[in-house]
Amino acid sequence: MKNSMQHWNGCQLCAIDTETTGLDAYWNEIIQIAILPLDQNIEPRKDVTPFYIEMRPEHPERIDPKAMSVNNLNLATIMNRGFDQEKSKDLLRDWVDKLELPFTKSGIFRKRIIPLAQNYAFDQAFIKHWLGIDMYNELFDYSFADTMTVATYLNDRAAMHGEPVPFSKINLSYLASTLKIEHGGAHDALQDCLVTAKVYKRMTMHGLLG
């Protein structure tokens, strides 16, 4: 598979980000999600449009005003043009079909998406709650990559060797700034996917370029 590194075993690495109505995945909801497929060079695939939609919250009364002030999304606009959650599931399944992932040896199941995110534990909890565990496990691999985890590892490795740690903070904006990657700071799911992919690629090259 031309868009897969050998160790991905035919699965598809995708940068993923969500914007939500709060911090509790069992109370708050996803209102924007982006899934950006990446090629073997950890660059956005040019043959597939990213999955990038807004979803209407089913419980707007649960919205945390602080969360909306952070993501700066317009709730009225989302309520007007966003998809409902069930329709969004259908759109996601249709989009995954366009990835044309290969089948497993059994010929019954397709290979899955390997998520790449900044603090994927947060996004994963919301995505699982939205899709349900069965659909999540059908579409997403158990393995994932996380820029926050990689930053922590690189810090620990430097400390073990008595070297200065490369990242004094591990939020996405700081990682991007340290790695000289432009990041406007706006909380937009697709923009954050693009930045996350660039940060991860630069991290994979850490120590290789001098």
N, CA, C and O of each residue as an XYZ file, in Angstrom:
840
protein
N       0.854     -1.195      0.000
C       0.000      0.000      0.000
C       0.881      1.233      0.000
O       1.677      1.431      0.918
N       0.744      2.067     -1.028
C       1.674      3.174     -1.223
C       1.602      4.228     -0.128
O       2.574      4.950      0.094
N       0.462      4.329      0.563
C       0.312      5.351      1.593
C       0.580      4.820      2.995
O       0.204      5.454      3.982
N       1.225      3.665      3.089
C       1.437      3.053      4.395
C       2.907      2.695      4.594
O       3.532      2.088      3.724
N       3.451      3.079      5.751
C       4.771      2.580      6.109
C       4.666      1.088      6.390
O       3.597      0.588      6.739
N       5.767      0.390      6.239
C       5.748     -1.059      6.392
C       5.225     -1.480      7.766
O       4.451     -2.430      7.874
N       5.648     -0.774      8.812
C       5.239     -1.189     10.161
C       3.798     -0.807     10.488
O       3.289     -1.191     11.542
N       3.130     -0.061      9.608
C       1.703      0.213      9.810
C       0.849     -0.968      9.351
O      -0.343     -1.029      9.650
N       1.458     -1.901      8.626
C       0.761     -3.130      8.197
C      -0.526     -2.857      7.428
O      -1.529     -3.549      7.606
N      -0.481     -1.836      6.569
C      -1.649     -1.539      5.750
C      -2.662     -0.633      6.397
O      -3.623     -0.226      5.745
N      -2.477     -0.299      7.673
C      -3.374      0.646      8.328
C      -3.040      2.073      7.874
O      -2.001      2.307      7.257
N      -3.917      3.006      8.181
C      -3.765      4.382      7.723
C      -3.552      5.325      8.906
O      -4.430      5.462      9.758
N      -2.388      5.976      8.960
C      -2.144      6.981      9.977
C      -2.955      8.233      9.647
O      -2.910      8.739      8.526
N      -3.693      8.723     10.638
C      -4.502      9.936     10.460
C      -4.335     10.846     11.668
O      -4.444     10.405     12.812
N      -4.071     12.120     11.401
C      -4.106     13.111     12.476
C      -5.566     13.382     12.814
O      -6.403     13.545     11.926
N      -5.859     13.427     14.120
C      -7.244     13.575     14.571
C      -7.320     14.673     15.623
O      -6.460     14.770     16.499
N      -8.358     15.498     15.528
C      -8.603     16.498     16.571
C     -10.100     16.734     16.700
O     -10.845     16.651     15.723
N     -10.525     17.026     17.917
C     -11.927     17.349     18.171
C     -12.025     18.662     18.927
O     -11.125     19.035     19.679
N     -13.138     19.356     18.710
C     -13.524     20.479     19.556
C     -14.822     20.078     20.237
O     -15.718     19.529     19.597
N     -14.926     20.349     21.524
C     -16.035     19.821     22.317
C     -16.712     20.917     23.142
O     -16.218     22.039     23.246
N     -17.854     20.557     23.723
C     -18.606     21.527     24.547
C     -18.169     21.509     26.007
O     -18.795     22.158     26.845
N     -17.117     20.784     26.319
C     -16.603     20.706     27.682
C     -15.550     19.617     27.787
O     -15.085     19.086     26.779
N     -15.186     19.295     28.999
C     -14.080     18.361     29.228
C     -14.518     16.949     29.573
O     -13.686     16.041     29.591
N     -15.800     16.736     29.847
C     -16.306     15.434     30.282
C     -16.936     14.704     29.114
O     -17.992     15.108     28.626
N     -16.295     13.622     28.655
C     -16.775     12.902     27.483
C     -18.122     12.232     27.703
O     -18.802     11.899     26.733
N     -18.524     12.027     28.944
C     -19.804     11.388     29.239
C     -20.912     12.401     29.510
O     -22.047     12.025     29.806
N     -20.581     13.672     29.409
C     -21.548     14.737     29.657
C     -21.557     15.739     28.496
O     -22.617     16.167     28.040
N     -20.391     16.093     28.042
C     -20.257     17.048     26.942
C     -20.151     16.312     25.606
O     -20.113     15.082     25.573
N     -20.104     17.069     24.501
C     -20.195     16.451     23.171
C     -19.187     17.063     22.199
O     -18.701     18.179     22.387
N     -18.896     16.291     21.159
C     -18.086     16.800     20.050
C     -18.933     17.757     19.223
O     -20.081     17.451     18.902
N     -18.376     18.916     18.875
C     -19.076     19.821     17.971
C     -18.281     20.052     16.677
O     -18.807     20.598     15.707
N     -17.033     19.637     16.673
C     -16.240     19.710     15.449
C     -15.191     18.599     15.498
O     -14.568     18.369     16.534
N     -15.004     17.917     14.376
C     -14.002     16.857     14.322
C     -13.325     16.889     12.957
O     -13.966     17.131     11.934
N     -12.026     16.641     12.961
C     -11.259     16.526     11.719
C     -10.403     15.270     11.795
O      -9.814     14.960     12.831
N     -10.346     14.555     10.677
C      -9.477     13.378     10.543
C      -8.701     13.570      9.243
O      -9.283     13.606      8.159
N      -7.392     13.691      9.367
C      -6.529     14.034      8.241
C      -5.635     12.843      7.892
O      -4.719     12.538      8.655
N      -5.868     12.157      6.763
C      -5.033     11.009      6.393
C      -3.645     11.454      5.951
O      -3.492     12.436      5.224
N      -2.639     10.712      6.403
C      -1.244     11.050      6.128
C      -0.572      9.944      5.322
O      -0.890      8.766      5.480
N       0.367     10.340      4.451
C       1.071      9.353      3.649
C       2.307      8.842      4.384
O       2.508      9.159      5.556
N       3.130      8.055      3.703
C       4.290      7.436      4.337
C       5.356      8.458      4.729
O       6.280      8.137      5.476
N       5.230      9.685      4.227
C       6.146     10.761      4.612
C       5.553     11.657      5.700
O       6.091     12.721      6.006
N       4.442     11.211      6.274
C       3.711     11.961      7.312
C       3.318     13.334      6.776
O       3.413     14.345      7.472
N       2.873     13.342      5.521
C       2.336     14.524      4.872
C       0.873     14.244      4.511
O       0.519     13.094      4.250
N       0.015     15.275      4.490
C      -1.392     15.042      4.133
C      -1.526     14.390      2.757
O      -0.911     14.825      1.783
N      -2.327     13.358      2.702
C      -2.596     12.728      1.419
C      -3.331     13.699      0.498
O      -4.256     14.387      0.929
N      -2.924     13.753     -0.753
C      -3.527     14.676     -1.705
C      -4.702     14.043     -2.449
O      -5.451     14.736     -3.139
N      -4.861     12.735     -2.309
C      -5.914     12.053     -3.054
C      -7.196     11.861     -2.253
O      -8.179     11.332     -2.772
N      -7.193     12.291     -0.984
C      -8.370     12.116     -0.133
C      -8.646     13.416      0.618
O      -7.747     13.974      1.247
N      -9.870     13.892      0.554
C     -10.261     15.071      1.313
C     -10.390     14.702      2.787
O     -10.967     13.661      3.100
N      -9.874     15.515      3.698
C     -10.015     15.198      5.131
C     -11.478     15.103      5.548
O     -12.349     15.752      4.968
N     -11.728     14.295      6.549
C     -13.048     14.275      7.181
C     -13.095     15.459      8.134
O     -12.311     15.526      9.080
N     -14.004     16.388      7.893
C     -13.997     17.656      8.638
C     -15.423     18.182      8.694
O     -15.922     18.754      7.725
N     -16.070     17.984      9.828
C     -17.475     18.375      9.943
C     -17.748     19.007     11.310
O     -16.962     18.889     12.249
N     -18.886     19.676     11.375
C     -19.417     20.179     12.637
C     -20.646     19.361     12.990
O     -21.392     18.941     12.106
N     -20.859     19.132     14.286
C     -21.996     18.344     14.748
C     -22.832     19.151     15.736
O     -22.306     19.815     16.629
N     -24.122     19.076     15.557
C     -25.019     19.754     16.499
C     -25.030     19.005     17.825
O     -25.216     17.789     17.831
N     -24.839     19.689     18.942
C     -24.938     19.001     20.235
C     -26.380     18.603     20.522
O     -27.308     19.371     20.267
N     -26.558     17.410     21.047
C     -27.905     16.964     21.418
C     -28.342     17.570     22.744
O     -29.533     17.620     23.050
N     -27.367     18.030     23.530
C     -27.665     18.610     24.850
C     -26.972     19.968     24.988
O     -25.991     20.090     25.722
N     -27.475     20.986     24.288
C     -26.847     22.303     24.384
C     -26.867     22.879     25.791
O     -26.062     23.748     26.126
N     -27.795     22.390     26.616
C     -27.866     22.886     27.997
C     -26.656     22.447     28.822
O     -26.421     22.985     29.904
N     -25.894     21.486     28.327
C     -24.711     21.004     29.050
C     -23.425     21.721     28.642
O     -22.351     21.412     29.159
N     -23.528     22.659     27.734
C     -22.340     23.339     27.229
C     -21.645     24.115     28.339
O     -22.287     24.839     29.101
N     -20.348     23.959     28.420
C     -19.526     24.708     29.362
C     -19.098     26.005     28.663
O     -18.376     25.953     27.667
N     -19.529     27.156     29.165
C     -19.164     28.430     28.521
C     -17.657     28.616     28.388
O     -17.191     29.241     27.435
N     -16.890     28.075     29.339
C     -15.438     28.205     29.266
C     -14.894     27.481     28.037
O     -13.979     27.971     27.374
N     -15.462     26.315     27.737
C     -15.012     25.550     26.575
C     -15.288     26.319     25.284
O     -14.454     26.339     24.378
N     -16.443     26.942     25.205
C     -16.790     27.694     24.001
C     -15.916     28.935     23.851
O     -15.616     29.359     22.735
N     -15.512     29.514     24.976
C     -14.633     30.684     24.899
C     -13.230     30.292     24.437
O     -12.516     31.094     23.835
N     -12.845     29.041     24.729
C     -11.532     28.552     24.302
C     -11.532     28.207     22.818
O     -10.646     28.636     22.078
N     -12.541     27.418     22.372
C     -12.541     27.011     20.964
C     -13.053     28.116     20.038
O     -12.811     28.084     18.831
N     -13.753     29.082     20.603
C     -14.197     30.259     19.843
C     -15.097     29.895     18.663
O     -15.152     30.622     17.672
N     -15.803     28.768     18.774
C     -16.741     28.384     17.732
C     -18.089     29.041     17.992
O     -18.453     29.301     19.138
N     -18.820     29.304     16.924
C     -20.115     29.970     17.016
C     -21.210     28.915     17.133
O     -21.499     28.202     16.172
N     -21.815     28.821     18.309
C     -22.810     27.779     18.549
C     -24.017     27.934     17.633
O     -24.539     26.939     17.128
N     -24.464     29.153     17.414
C     -25.633     29.369     16.556
C     -25.369     28.849     15.147
O     -26.247     28.246     14.529
N     -24.178     29.078     14.647
C     -23.812     28.600     13.309
C     -23.790     27.076     13.270
O     -24.269     26.462     12.317
N     -23.227     26.469     14.319
C     -23.157     25.005     14.367
C     -24.554     24.404     14.453
O     -24.832     23.397     13.800
N     -25.434     25.001     15.243
C     -26.796     24.492     15.373
C     -27.534     24.600     14.038
O     -28.433     23.809     13.754
N     -27.150     25.577     13.224
C     -27.824     25.802     11.947
C     -27.308     24.891     10.845
O     -28.094     24.346     10.070
N     -25.979     24.720     10.769
C     -25.420     23.994      9.634
C     -24.790     22.647      9.990
O     -24.455     21.863      9.101
N     -24.628     22.377     11.287
C     -23.991     21.126     11.693
C     -24.875     19.915     11.452
O     -26.095     20.033     11.342
N     -24.242     18.745     11.370
C     -24.974     17.491     11.190
C     -25.377     16.924     12.548
O     -24.723     17.184     13.558
N     -26.461     16.147     12.564
C     -26.792     15.455     13.806
C     -25.827     14.289     13.982
O     -25.132     13.902     13.042
N     -25.787     13.741     15.172
C     -24.748     12.774     15.495
C     -24.893     11.466     14.722
O     -23.886     10.858     14.358
N     -26.110     11.026     14.466
C     -26.292      9.782     13.719
C     -25.901      9.952     12.258
O     -25.271      9.068     11.677
N     -26.273     11.086     11.657
C     -25.879     11.362     10.283
C     -24.358     11.463     10.185
O     -23.762     11.033      9.198
N     -23.739     12.035     11.216
C     -22.280     12.178     11.230
C     -21.596     10.812     11.224
O     -20.542     10.646     10.609
N     -22.191      9.840     11.905
C     -21.641      8.480     11.880
C     -21.665      7.912     10.468
O     -20.700      7.295     10.018
N     -22.787      8.128      9.770
C     -22.902      7.642      8.393
C     -21.869      8.310      7.497
O     -21.260      7.657      6.649
N     -21.672      9.609      7.685
C     -20.693     10.332      6.883
C     -19.283      9.812      7.138
O     -18.478      9.699      6.214
N     -18.991      9.497      8.392
C     -17.668      8.976      8.719
C     -17.453      7.613      8.074
O     -16.388      7.354      7.513
N     -18.445      6.748      8.147
C     -18.287      5.409      7.559
C     -18.079      5.514      6.043
O     -17.250      4.805      5.474
N     -18.841      6.404      5.398
C     -18.687      6.601      3.955
C     -17.290      7.127      3.628
O     -16.680      6.717      2.640
N     -16.789      8.040      4.467
C     -15.468      8.619      4.243
C     -14.375      7.561      4.409
O     -13.441      7.510      3.608
N     -14.479      6.733      5.420
C     -13.479      5.681      5.633
C     -13.450      4.729      4.441
O     -12.385      4.236      4.072
N     -14.597      4.469      3.841
C     -14.626      3.610      2.648
C     -13.771      4.192      1.531
O     -13.163      3.450      0.759
N     -13.721      5.531      1.443
C     -12.945      6.186      0.381
C     -11.437      6.038      0.596
O     -10.656      6.253     -0.332
N     -11.027      5.675      1.801
C      -9.603      5.444      2.052
C      -9.117      4.177      1.360
O      -7.921      3.998      1.128
N     -10.072      3.295      1.033
C      -9.764      2.041      0.331
C      -8.684      1.246      1.060
O      -7.710      0.792      0.459
N      -8.877      1.092      2.342
C      -7.920      0.325      3.136
C      -7.987     -1.145      2.751
O      -9.062     -1.658      2.440
N      -6.847     -1.825      2.768
C      -6.848     -3.241      2.383
C      -7.558     -4.100      3.425
O      -7.741     -3.696      4.573
N      -7.951     -5.290      2.994
C      -8.584     -6.226      3.908
C      -7.525     -7.028      4.669
O      -6.390     -7.174      4.214
N      -7.915     -7.533      5.813
C      -7.048     -8.431      6.565
C      -6.979     -9.773      5.829
O      -7.699     -9.985      4.854
N      -6.122    -10.668      6.293
C      -5.949    -11.957      5.618
C      -7.244    -12.752      5.530
O      -7.433    -13.529      4.595
N      -8.129    -12.563      6.490
C      -9.397    -13.295      6.473
C     -10.296    -12.829      5.342
O     -11.202    -13.549      4.923
N     -10.044    -11.614      4.847
C     -10.886    -11.060      3.790
C     -12.211    -10.535      4.279
O     -13.052    -10.117      3.483
N     -12.408    -10.553      5.598
C     -13.688    -10.115      6.166
C     -13.604     -8.670      6.658
O     -14.525     -7.881      6.444
N     -12.507     -8.332      7.310
C     -12.361     -7.016      7.928
C     -11.328     -6.176      7.184
O     -10.370     -6.703      6.619
N     -11.535     -4.887      7.194
C     -10.565     -3.967      6.620
C      -9.557     -3.529      7.675
O      -9.833     -3.577      8.874
N      -8.389     -3.102      7.212
C      -7.431     -2.460      8.095
C      -8.050     -1.172      8.641
O      -9.060     -0.694      8.125
N      -7.434     -0.615      9.689
C      -8.083      0.489     10.390
C      -7.217      1.746     10.432
O      -6.077      1.755      9.966
N      -7.776      2.783     10.991
C      -7.084      4.055     11.157
C      -6.206      4.000     12.401
O      -6.656      3.583     13.468
N      -4.949      4.423     12.258
C      -4.077      4.623     13.417
C      -4.143      6.099     13.781
O      -3.667      6.933     13.012
N      -4.713      6.445     14.919
C      -4.850      7.854     15.278
C      -3.508      8.489     15.639
O      -2.647      7.854     16.248
N      -3.349      9.739     15.255
C      -2.240     10.589     15.676
C      -2.855     11.860     16.223
O      -3.632     12.515     15.529
N      -2.523     12.222     17.453
C      -3.157     13.389     18.065
C      -2.251     13.997     19.126
O      -1.214     13.439     19.485
N      -2.668     15.135     19.607
C      -2.060     15.766     20.775
C      -2.974     15.468     21.946
O      -4.095     15.972     22.009
N      -2.492     14.635     22.890
C      -3.305     14.186     24.023
C      -4.499     13.369     23.524
O      -5.652     13.749     23.729
N      -4.206     12.239     22.866
C      -5.260     11.439     22.260
C      -6.230     10.857     23.276
O      -7.372     10.563     22.923
N      -5.825     10.683     24.500
C      -6.745     10.151     25.509
C      -8.012     10.998     25.590
O      -9.108     10.470     25.778
N      -7.855     12.309     25.447
C      -9.007     13.210     25.488
C      -9.916     12.968     24.291
O     -11.112     12.731     24.457
N      -9.358     13.026     23.091
C     -10.167     12.849     21.879
C     -10.793     11.461     21.826
O     -11.956     11.310     21.451
N     -10.016     10.451     22.203
C     -10.501      9.077     22.128
C     -11.750      8.872     22.976
O     -12.692      8.207     22.545
N     -11.763      9.432     24.164
C     -12.922      9.264     25.049
C     -14.183      9.832     24.407
O     -15.245      9.214     24.475
N     -14.075     10.999     23.789
C     -15.234     11.616     23.139
C     -15.658     10.827     21.903
O     -16.851     10.629     21.671
N     -14.678     10.375     21.107
C     -15.006      9.643     19.885
C     -15.667      8.312     20.220
O     -16.630      7.918     19.562
N     -15.166      7.621     21.227
C     -15.779      6.357     21.651
C     -17.204      6.572     22.134
O     -18.100      5.783     21.832
N     -17.405      7.641     22.883
C     -18.754      7.912     23.403
C     -19.716      8.245     22.265
O     -20.887      7.871     22.313
N     -19.230      8.944     21.248
C     -20.057      9.296     20.091
C     -20.366      8.071     19.231
O     -21.525      7.835     18.888
N     -19.350      7.294     18.882
C     -19.537      6.184     17.955
C     -20.060      4.919     18.625
O     -20.730      4.107     17.987
N     -19.760      4.751     19.896
C     -19.996      3.473     20.544
C     -18.765      2.605     20.364
O     -18.030      2.760     19.389
N     -18.538      1.704     21.287
C     -17.292      0.940     21.300
C     -17.157      0.032     20.079
O     -16.049     -0.164     19.581
N     -18.262     -0.524     19.591
C     -18.179     -1.451     18.460
C     -17.747     -0.735     17.181
O     -16.865     -1.213     16.467
N     -18.361      0.398     16.895
C     -17.993      1.134     15.685
C     -16.596      1.716     15.819
O     -15.843      1.761     14.846
N     -16.249      2.160     17.019
C     -14.896      2.684     17.213
C     -13.869      1.597     16.906
O     -12.915      1.839     16.167
N     -14.052      0.413     17.462
C     -13.088     -0.673     17.255
C     -13.065     -1.161     15.811
O     -12.061     -1.704     15.352
N     -14.159     -0.971     15.105
C     -14.202     -1.346     13.692
C     -13.341     -0.397     12.847
O     -12.690     -0.826     11.895
N     -13.343      0.880     13.197
C     -12.691      1.891     12.360
C     -11.294      2.282     12.820
O     -10.465      2.685     12.004
N     -11.021      2.167     14.129
C      -9.770      2.679     14.675
C      -8.945      1.551     15.290
O      -9.466      0.690     15.999
N      -7.651      1.581     15.000
C      -6.731      0.585     15.520
C      -6.497      0.805     17.018
O      -6.729      1.895     17.542
N      -6.038     -0.245     17.690
C      -5.746     -0.117     19.121
C      -4.497      0.720     19.371
O      -4.355      1.316     20.438
N      -3.584      0.770     18.391
C      -2.365      1.565     18.548
C      -2.639      3.004     18.130
O      -3.566      3.275     17.368
N      -1.824      3.920     18.637
C      -1.963      5.329     18.262
C      -0.642      6.033     18.516
O       0.225      5.519     19.224
N      -0.499      7.206     17.934
C       0.676      8.050     18.149
C       0.204      9.353     18.801
O      -0.886      9.845     18.511
N       1.042      9.900     19.684
C       0.625     11.064     20.460
C       1.812     12.012     20.628
O       2.831     11.636     21.207
N       1.684     13.218     20.134
C       2.783     14.183     20.225
C       3.129     14.536     21.662
O       4.291     14.804     21.970
N       2.141     14.540     22.540
C       2.413     14.832     23.946
C       3.261     13.720     24.568
O       4.189     13.986     25.332
N       2.932     12.480     24.231
C       3.698     11.349     24.742
C       5.122     11.352     24.189
O       6.078     11.073     24.913
N       5.253     11.671     22.892
C       6.583     11.721     22.286
C       7.423     12.817     22.933
O       8.608     12.616     23.197
N       6.817     13.973     23.190
C       7.540     15.071     23.844
C       8.023     14.647     25.226
O       9.150     14.951     25.617
N       7.174     13.948     25.959
C       7.552     13.466     27.283
C       8.718     12.484     27.191
O       9.649     12.535     27.995
N       8.658     11.592     26.203
C       9.752     10.631     26.005
C      11.064     11.346     25.670
O      12.112     11.029     26.232
N      10.997     12.302     24.759
C      12.215     13.013     24.374
C      12.797     13.790     25.555
O      14.016     13.872     25.704
N      11.934     14.355     26.387
C      12.408     15.017     27.607
C      13.088     14.021     28.542
O      14.166     14.289     29.073
N      12.445     12.866     28.739
C      13.008     11.852     29.635
C      14.332     11.316     29.093
O      15.275     11.096     29.854
N      14.400     11.110     27.796
C      15.636     10.603     27.199
C      16.771     11.604     27.378
O      17.896     11.225     27.704
N      16.468     12.890     27.162
C      17.492     13.922     27.337
C      17.968     13.964     28.784
O      19.165     14.066     29.051
N      17.010     13.884     29.720
C      17.371     13.946     31.140
C      18.234     12.756     31.546
O      19.168     12.904     32.334
N      17.922     11.567     31.003
C      18.703     10.373     31.324
C      20.143     10.492     30.832
O      21.050      9.873     31.386
N      20.344     11.295     29.783
C      21.684     11.489     29.231
C      22.336     12.769     29.761
O      23.400     13.176     29.294
N      21.681     13.396     30.742
C      22.243     14.603     31.325
C      22.233     15.789     30.382
O      23.055     16.698     30.503
N      21.306     15.777     29.448
C      21.206     16.868     28.484
C      20.007     17.754     28.809
O      19.096     17.312     29.509
N      19.986     18.993     28.319
C      18.827     19.861     28.536
C      17.586     19.255     27.884
O      17.654     18.747     26.764
N      16.455     19.310     28.582
C      15.226     18.774     27.987
C      14.779     19.704     26.858
O      14.867     20.924     26.996
N      14.302     19.146     25.751
C      13.950     19.986     24.603
C      12.658     20.767     24.765
O      12.474     21.797     24.117
N      11.756     20.287     25.625
C      10.446     20.932     25.731
C      10.112     21.209     27.197
O       9.854     20.280     27.963
N      10.116     22.481     27.585
C       9.772     22.821     28.966
C       8.269     22.756     29.195
O       7.823     22.654     30.338
N       7.480     22.813     28.122
C       6.038     22.608     28.172
C       5.669     21.675     27.023
O       6.401     21.579     26.038
N       4.529     20.987     27.148
C       4.197     19.991     26.120
C       2.831     20.233     25.486
O       2.262     19.316     24.894
N       2.286     21.459     25.599
C       1.062     21.759     24.860
C       1.407     21.983     23.383
O       2.560     22.251     23.044
N       0.410     21.874     22.516
C       0.665     21.890     21.077
C       1.279     23.205     20.612
O       2.197     23.204     19.792
N       0.785     24.315     21.124
C       1.318     25.607     20.699
C       2.795     25.731     21.031
O       3.583     26.224     20.223
N       3.171     25.278     22.233
C       4.570     25.381     22.633
C       5.447     24.434     21.819
O       6.546     24.804     21.404
N       4.968     23.222     21.592
C       5.736     22.272     20.787
C       5.972     22.827     19.385
O       7.082     22.758     18.856
N       4.913     23.378     18.790
C       5.042     23.932     17.452
C       6.028     25.096     17.437
O       6.863     25.198     16.539
N       5.927     25.977     18.441
C       6.821     27.131     18.512
C       8.273     26.685     18.655
O       9.157     27.217     17.984
N       8.516     25.709     19.529
C       9.877     25.224     19.755
C      10.466     24.590     18.499
O      11.660     24.712     18.222
N       9.603     23.912     17.746
C      10.057     23.237     16.528
C       9.968     24.134     15.288
O      10.158     23.692     14.155
N       9.665     25.433     15.555
C       9.601     26.434     14.472
C       8.552     26.076     13.419
O       8.794     26.149     12.214
N       7.384     25.688     13.918
C       6.240     25.386     13.070
C       5.165     26.431     13.355
O       4.808     26.660     14.511
N       4.658     27.053     12.321
C       3.664     28.108     12.510
C       2.365     27.522     13.048
O       1.848     26.529     12.535
N       1.853     28.161     14.092
C       0.588     27.736     14.690
C      -0.150     28.976     15.151
O       0.283     29.663     16.076
N      -1.263     29.256     14.500
C      -1.986     30.488     14.797
C      -2.638     30.518     16.158
O      -3.042     31.581     16.628
N      -2.747     29.360     16.803
C      -3.352     29.316     18.128
C      -4.862     29.156     18.109
O      -5.476     28.967     19.159
N      -5.477     29.231     16.920
C      -6.921     29.072     16.833
C      -7.305     27.622     17.084
O      -6.641     26.705     16.600
N      -8.368     27.417     17.834
C      -8.834     26.059     18.108
C      -9.792     25.629     16.995
O     -11.013     25.681     17.147
N      -9.212     25.209     15.885
C      -9.952     24.656     14.765
C      -9.428     23.244     14.553
O      -8.217     23.032     14.491
N     -10.340     22.271     14.440
C      -9.923     20.874     14.429
C      -8.986     20.549     13.262
O      -7.988     19.853     13.447
N      -9.297     21.044     12.072
C      -8.453     20.715     10.929
C      -7.100     21.406     11.022
O      -6.073     20.800     10.718
N      -7.088     22.659     11.437
C      -5.821     23.367     11.594
C      -4.935     22.678     12.619
O      -3.727     22.556     12.420
N      -5.535     22.227     13.717
C      -4.755     21.529     14.746
C      -4.236     20.188     14.233
O      -3.152     19.757     14.628
N      -4.995     19.522     13.358
C      -4.514     18.283     12.743
C      -3.268     18.547     11.911
O      -2.294     17.798     11.988
N      -3.300     19.605     11.119
C      -2.170     19.944     10.267
C      -0.927     20.238     11.100
O       0.172     19.790     10.774
N      -1.113     20.995     12.179
C       0.012     21.335     13.049
C       0.526     20.088     13.770
O       1.735     19.888     13.886
N      -0.390     19.258     14.251
C       0.003     18.035     14.944
C       0.842     17.141     14.031
O       1.850     16.581     14.461
N       0.426     17.008     12.776
C       1.188     16.182     11.822
C       2.590     16.751     11.608
O       3.563     15.999     11.550
N       2.694     18.066     11.490
C       4.007     18.688     11.294
C       4.893     18.501     12.520
O       6.082     18.203     12.397
N       4.310     18.676     13.701
C       5.062     18.491     14.945
C       5.552     17.054     15.057
O       6.710     16.814     15.396
N       4.672     16.100     14.773
C       5.050     14.692     14.888
C       6.155     14.338     13.894
O       7.104     13.635     14.241
N       6.030     14.823     12.665
C       7.061     14.533     11.671
C       8.411     15.089     12.126
O       9.437     14.419     12.014
N       8.396     16.320     12.638
C       9.645     16.922     13.095
C      10.218     16.134     14.274
O      11.434     15.985     14.392
N       9.347     15.635     15.142
C       9.814     14.844     16.282
C      10.428     13.523     15.832
O      11.415     13.071     16.411
N       9.849     12.898     14.799
C      10.405     11.621     14.323
C      11.815     11.806     13.753
O      12.598     10.859     13.683
N      12.120     13.027     13.352
C      13.427     13.324     12.784
C      14.393     13.849     13.847
O      15.518     14.230     13.523
N      13.968     13.872     15.105
C      14.785     14.403     16.196
C      16.083     13.603     16.319
O      16.056     12.384     16.488
N      17.200     14.287     16.234
C      18.491     13.624     16.358
C      19.042     13.112     15.043
O      20.194     12.683     14.977
N      18.217     13.154     13.974
C      18.664     12.633     12.677
C      19.303     13.724     11.824
O      20.134     13.453     10.957
N      18.894     14.965     12.091
C      19.360     16.072     11.253
C      20.415     16.915     11.937
O      20.818     17.951     11.407
N      20.873     16.487     13.116
C      21.897     17.244     13.826
C      21.278     18.306     14.705
O      21.996     19.043     15.381
